[in-house]
Amino acid sequence: MQTTKHIQRVFYLATSLYWFATALPLALTTLLFQARGFSLFEIGLALGIYAATIVLLEVPTGGLADAVGRKRVALLAYVLMVLMSLVLLLAFTLPVAILAMVLYGVSRALSSGALDAWFVDTLQAADPQVDLQPALAKAGTFTLLALGLGTLVGSALPQLVSGLPPEGTAVLTPLSVPILVSVLLKGALVVYVALAVHEERPSGSNATWTAGLRATPQVVREALDLTRKSEVLPLLLGTTLAAGLALSAVETFWQPQMALLLGGASSSTIFFGVVMTGSFLAGMGGNMLSTPLSRWLGGRYALVAALVRGLQGLFLALLALQTAVPGFALCFWLVYLNMGALDSPHRTLLNAAIPAARRSAMLSVESLAGYLGGMIGNVALGYVAQQASISAAWIVAAAGLMVSLLLYVRLDRRQNRLADRLVSTEN
């Protein structure tokens, strides 16, 4: 039997390596696309196709993970992630960029919920009384720390290789070097997960890939049926969809918006890295605040989520109104601080509402809602940004966040009614 400390060490290290590698090109990808001649609409379209790929595959791949094993599906996802990065290096035309985004979507659909489900179930098997919220908050802290450090390192790399060919003229340029380094780290991740993650394969015939694929439609039907019958899951999925829409709008357009505030300059990549690193550190701070905030509000996780979601929408609206870099950076960081503070309360509510046997599939359903929101955000808000302004797109996204907090309020009221009934029954 693995100890809870060992399980957490393995998961936190794998998660940190994954997100550090992912973050290396994160602050510069939109700038790289623009340097290669892509318009904002084309960038939004490519990212929308990435989100659409996940929408199509998210739940089936989650069911596959439940059927054949979370580790095996995660490893396949990481191998495809390496391939995606290699194709991205060659993306000078829209079709190649779309191919890279399709591969990215397949890999993210496969990875989504796989290792997370292994972590939750293995942790609960080692200690059935374990409190998930602090463990999930710590996982979120490691994730955001890795994202912050990866972003900072990735944004500094182009400054160290400034002698390479100019942007848009060759495969290997200063802005593409972080992608190449991320390929090496993703390869290391494949090796680490293969050696360090231990999982009992699902019993019965479903332990093979062929049988698992045959069983996946039934798993998907059960997951969707569980969602339909639940009073809690549709509310949580609605909040996730709104979060995905807003996050896509921020992540896709903050780089060109900041370049505009800098007078159109995007050559000093370290500025972009500092701002994005600060956002992840702010998110890490939000994760750290979520546990004492949840305790202060008596473990009413839905109320915590409603409060934080409202603040997130407010700061996104303020971000849209900024005309100078200091105010822009502050509001950007506050958006991410509240995003981090919301993560573990939301995930605690979600995991409490789903059965262990279908955890990967149900986490994939939840992720599906987020990527559906991202798909809508990338395409629709990409059009708004192109036709009106990035600020206008962010105002629309902020309005969606404000509306979604009402779903958390409704969930909190439902839980209070259930608690009151329980007290009345006991008396």
C-alpha positions in Angstrom: 0.0 0.0 0.0 1.4 3.4 -1.0 1.4 6.1 1.7 -0.5 9.4 1.2 2.8 11.3 1.4 4.4 9.1 -1.4 1.3 9.5 -3.6 1.3 13.3 -3.2 5.1 13.5 -3.9 4.7 11.5 -7.1 1.7 13.5 -8.3 3.0 16.9 -7.4 6.3 16.2 -9.2 4.6 14.8 -12.3 2.2 17.8 -12.3 5.0 20.3 -11.9 7.1 18.8 -14.7 4.1 18.7 -17.0 3.1 22.3 -16.4 6.6 23.7 -16.4 7.2 22.2 -19.9 3.8 23.4 -21.0 4.5 27.0 -19.7 7.8 27.5 -21.5 6.3 28.9 -24.7 3.1 30.1 -23.1 3.8 33.8 -22.8 5.1 34.0 -26.4 3.0 31.7 -28.5 0.6 34.4 -29.8 3.5 36.7 -30.6 5.2 33.8 -32.5 2.0 33.3 -34.5 1.7 37.0 -35.3 5.4 37.1 -36.3 4.7 34.3 -38.8 1.8 36.3 -40.3 -1.3 35.0 -38.6 -4.1 37.5 -37.8 -6.0 37.6 -34.5 -8.9 35.9 -36.1 -6.7 33.1 -37.5 -5.1 32.6 -34.1 -8.6 32.5 -32.5 -9.8 30.0 -35.1 -6.8 27.7 -34.6 -7.3 27.7 -30.8 -11.1 27.3 -31.3 -10.4 24.1 -33.3 -8.1 23.0 -30.5 -11.0 23.5 -28.1 -13.4 21.8 -30.5 -11.2 18.7 -30.7 -11.3 18.5 -26.9 -15.1 18.9 -26.9 -15.4 15.9 -29.3 -13.0 13.6 -27.4 -13.0 14.7 -23.8 -15.7 12.4 -22.4 -14.7 9.3 -24.5 -11.1 9.6 -23.5 -12.1 10.0 -19.9 -14.1 6.8 -20.2 -11.1 5.1 -21.9 -9.0 6.0 -18.8 -11.6 4.4 -16.5 -11.6 1.3 -18.7 -7.9 0.7 -19.4 -6.1 2.6 -16.7 -5.4 6.2 -15.9 -1.6 5.8 -16.2 -1.6 4.3 -19.6 -3.9 6.9 -21.1 -1.8 9.7 -19.5 1.4 8.3 -21.0 -0.3 8.2 -24.5 -1.3 11.9 -23.9 2.2 12.9 -23.1 3.7 11.2 -26.1 1.2 13.1 -28.4 2.1 16.3 -26.6 5.7 15.8 -27.7 4.6 15.3 -31.3 2.3 18.4 -31.1 5.3 20.6 -30.1 7.4 19.3 -33.0 4.6 20.1 -35.4 4.1 23.6 -33.8 7.8 24.4 -34.7 6.9 23.9 -38.4 3.6 25.9 -38.3 4.1 28.7 -40.8 0.7 28.2 -42.5 -2.8 27.9 -41.1 -3.3 24.2 -42.0 -0.1 23.2 -40.2 -1.1 25.4 -37.2 -4.5 23.6 -37.2 -2.8 20.2 -37.3 -0.7 21.2 -34.2 -3.8 22.3 -32.4 -5.7 19.1 -33.3 -2.8 17.1 -31.8 -2.8 19.4 -28.8 -6.5 18.9 -28.4 -6.2 15.1 -28.6 -3.4 15.0 -26.0 -5.2 17.4 -23.6 -8.4 15.3 -23.9 -6.5 12.2 -23.1 -4.6 13.7 -20.2 -7.5 15.6 -18.7 -8.7 13.9 -15.6 -6.5 10.8 -16.1 -3.7 11.4 -13.6 -6.0 13.5 -11.4 -8.4 10.6 -11.0 -5.4 8.3 -10.2 -4.4 10.8 -7.5 -7.8 11.2 -5.9 -8.6 7.4 -5.9 -5.2 6.3 -4.8 -5.1 8.9 -2.0 -8.6 7.8 -0.8 -7.5 4.1 -1.0 -4.5 4.9 1.2 -6.6 7.0 3.7 -10.4 6.9 3.3 -10.8 9.8 5.7 -8.4 12.1 3.8 -9.5 15.7 3.4 -9.3 16.4 -0.4 -9.5 20.2 -0.3 -6.0 20.8 1.2 -4.5 18.1 -1.0 -6.1 19.6 -4.1 -5.1 23.1 -3.0 -1.5 22.0 -2.6 -1.6 20.4 -6.1 -2.9 23.7 -7.5 -0.1 25.6 -5.8 2.6 23.3 -7.3 0.8 23.7 -10.7 0.8 27.4 -10.6 4.4 27.6 -9.3 5.5 25.4 -12.2 3.5 27.6 -14.6 5.1 30.7 -13.2 8.7 29.5 -13.3 8.2 27.9 -16.7 6.8 31.1 -18.1 9.6 33.2 -16.7 12.3 30.8 -18.0 10.6 30.6 -21.4 10.3 34.3 -21.8 14.0 34.7 -20.9 15.3 32.1 -23.4 14.8 34.3 -26.5 17.1 36.9 -25.0 19.8 34.3 -24.6 19.7 33.2 -28.3 19.2 36.6 -30.0 21.7 35.6 -32.6 19.3 33.2 -34.3 17.4 34.2 -37.6 14.7 36.8 -37.3 11.1 35.8 -36.5 9.0 34.4 -39.3 12.1 33.5 -41.5 13.1 30.1 -40.0 12.0 27.2 -37.9 14.4 27.9 -35.1 14.2 31.6 -34.0 14.3 33.2 -30.6 10.6 32.9 -30.0 10.5 29.2 -31.0 13.4 28.1 -28.8 11.1 27.6 -25.7 9.0 25.2 -27.8 12.1 23.1 -28.5 13.2 23.0 -24.8 9.6 22.0 -23.9 9.9 19.0 -26.2 12.9 17.7 -24.2 11.1 18.2 -20.8 7.9 16.5 -22.1 10.1 13.5 -23.1 11.4 13.4 -19.5 7.9 13.5 -18.2 7.0 10.4 -20.2 9.9 8.5 -18.6 9.1 9.7 -15.1 5.4 8.8 -15.2 6.2 5.4 -16.7 8.6 4.6 -13.8 7.0 6.4 -10.8 3.3 6.1 -11.1 2.0 2.7 -9.9 -1.6 1.7 -10.7 -3.5 -1.6 -10.6 -5.1 -2.1 -14.0 -8.9 -2.4 -14.1 -10.1 -5.9 -13.5 -11.7 -8.0 -16.2 -11.5 -7.9 -19.9 -11.6 -4.1 -20.0 -7.9 -4.0 -19.1 -6.9 -4.3 -22.8 -7.0 -1.3 -25.1 -9.3 -3.1 -27.6 -11.8 -4.1 -24.9 -11.5 -0.7 -23.3 -12.4 1.0 -26.5 -15.4 -1.2 -26.9 -16.4 -0.4 -23.3 -15.9 3.3 -23.7 -19.4 4.1 -25.2 -21.1 2.5 -22.2 -18.9 4.4 -19.8 -19.7 7.6 -21.6 -23.5 6.9 -21.5 -23.2 6.2 -17.8 -21.3 9.4 -17.2 -23.7 11.6 -19.2 -26.7 9.8 -17.5 -25.2 10.6 -14.1 -24.8 14.2 -15.1 -28.4 14.5 -16.3 -29.8 13.0 -13.1 -27.6 15.0 -10.7 -28.9 18.3 -9.2 -25.3 19.4 -8.5 -23.3 18.6 -11.6 -25.2 20.8 -14.1 -24.7 23.8 -11.8 -20.9 23.2 -11.6 -20.7 22.5 -15.3 -22.3 25.8 -16.0 -19.8 27.7 -13.9 -17.0 25.8 -15.7 -18.3 26.8 -19.1 -18.3 30.5 -18.1 -14.8 30.1 -16.7 -13.5 28.5 -19.9 -15.0 31.3 -22.0 -13.3 34.0 -19.9 -10.0 32.2 -19.6 -9.7 31.7 -23.3 -10.4 35.4 -23.9 -7.7 36.4 -21.4 -5.0 33.9 -22.4 -5.4 34.4 -26.2 -5.4 38.2 -26.2 -3.4 39.5 -23.3 -0.2 39.4 -25.2 -1.3 41.7 -28.2 -3.1 43.9 -25.7 0.0 44.4 -23.6 2.1 44.9 -26.7 -0.3 47.7 -27.7 0.1 49.3 -24.3 3.9 49.1 -24.8 3.5 51.1 -28.0 3.5 48.0 -30.3 6.8 46.7 -28.9 7.1 42.9 -28.4 10.8 42.5 -28.7 11.5 42.6 -25.0 10.0 39.2 -24.2 11.1 39.3 -20.6 8.3 41.9 -19.8 5.7 39.4 -21.0 7.3 36.6 -19.0 7.3 38.8 -15.8 3.7 39.7 -16.2 2.6 36.1 -16.8 4.8 34.7 -14.1 3.3 37.2 -11.7 -0.2 35.9 -12.7 0.7 32.3 -11.9 2.3 33.4 -8.6 -0.9 35.3 -7.8 -2.9 32.2 -8.6 -0.6 30.2 -6.3 -1.4 32.8 -3.6 -5.0 32.3 -4.3 -4.7 28.6 -3.8 -3.0 29.2 -0.5 -5.8 31.6 0.6 -8.5 29.1 -0.3 -8.0 26.8 2.7 -8.2 29.5 5.4 -11.0 31.3 3.5 -13.0 28.0 3.3 -12.5 27.4 7.0 -13.6 31.0 7.8 -16.8 30.5 5.9 -17.5 27.2 7.7 -16.6 24.8 4.8 -19.3 26.3 2.6 -17.3 25.8 -0.6 -20.1 27.0 -2.9 -20.3 30.3 -1.0 -16.5 30.6 -1.2 -16.7 30.0 -5.0 -19.5 32.5 -5.5 -17.6 35.2 -3.7 -14.4 34.6 -5.5 -16.1 34.3 -8.9 -17.7 37.7 -8.5 -14.3 39.3 -7.7 -12.8 37.6 -10.7 -15.4 39.1 -13.0 -14.9 42.5 -11.5 -11.2 42.5 -12.0 -11.6 41.2 -15.6 -13.8 44.2 -16.3 -11.3 46.5 -14.8 -8.5 44.8 -16.9 -10.4 45.8 -20.0 -10.4 49.4 -19.0 -6.6 49.8 -18.4 -4.5 52.1 -20.5 -1.1 51.7 -18.8 1.0 48.7 -18.1 1.2 48.9 -14.3 -2.6 48.9 -13.9 -2.9 46.3 -16.6 -0.5 44.0 -14.8 -2.2 44.5 -11.4 -5.7 43.7 -12.7 -4.3 40.7 -14.7 -2.7 39.3 -11.5 -5.9 39.8 -9.5 -7.9 37.9 -12.1 -5.5 35.0 -11.6 -5.5 35.3 -7.9 -9.2 34.8 -7.7 -8.9 32.0 -10.3 -6.5 30.2 -8.0 -8.7 30.8 -4.9 -11.7 29.2 -6.6 -9.9 26.1 -7.9 -9.8 23.8 -4.9 -13.3 24.7 -3.5 -14.8 24.0 -6.9 -12.9 20.7 -7.4 -13.9 19.6 -3.9 -17.6 20.1 -4.7 -17.1 18.3 -8.0 -15.3 15.2 -6.5 -17.9 14.9 -3.7 -20.6 14.6 -6.4 -19.1 11.9 -8.5 -18.4 8.1 -7.9 -14.9 6.8 -7.9 -15.6 4.2 -10.6 -16.4 6.9 -13.1 -14.1 9.6 -11.8 -12.0 10.0 -15.0 -15.1 10.1 -17.1 -16.8 12.6 -14.9 -13.8 14.8 -14.6 -13.7 14.7 -18.4 -17.3 15.8 -18.5 -16.4 18.8 -16.4 -13.3 19.5 -18.5 -15.5 19.3 -21.6 -17.6 22.1 -20.3 -14.5 24.3 -19.8 -13.2 23.6 -23.3 -16.7 24.2 -24.8 -16.6 27.6 -23.2 -13.0 28.0 -24.5 -14.1 27.1 -28.0 -17.0 29.6 -27.9 -14.6 32.2 -26.4 -11.8 31.8 -28.9 -14.1 32.0 -32.0 -16.8 34.4 -30.9 -14.7 36.6 -28.7 -11.9 36.4 -31.3 -14.4 37.9 -33.8 -15.4 40.6 -31.3 -11.7 41.4 -30.7 -11.0 41.7 -34.4 -14.1 43.8 -35.2 -14.3 45.9 -32.1 -11.4 45.6 -29.6 -9.9 43.2 -27.1 -11.3 45.3 -24.3 -14.8 44.7 -25.7 -14.2 41.0 -25.8 -13.1 41.1 -22.1 -16.2 43.0 -21.0 -18.4 40.3 -22.5 -16.3 37.6 -20.8 -16.6 39.5 -17.4 -20.3 39.6 -17.8 -20.4 35.9 -18.2 -18.4 35.4 -15.0 -20.8 37.6 -13.1 -23.8 35.7 -14.2 -22.2 32.3 -13.4 -21.7 33.2 -9.7 -25.5 32.8 -9.4 -25.1 29.1 -10.0 -22.7 28.8 -7.0 -25.2 30.8 -4.9 -28.0 28.4 -5.9 -25.8 25.4 -5.0 -25.0 26.9 -1.6 -28.7 27.4 -0.9 -29.4 23.8 -1.9 -26.6 22.5 0.5 -28.0 24.7 3.3 -31.5 23.2 2.8 -30.1 19.7 2.9 -28.1 20.5 6.1 -31.3 22.0 7.7 -33.2 18.8 6.9 -30.5 16.7 8.4 -30.6 18.7 11.6 -34.4 18.4 11.7 -34.3 14.7 11.2 -31.7 14.2 14.0 -33.8 16.3 16.4 
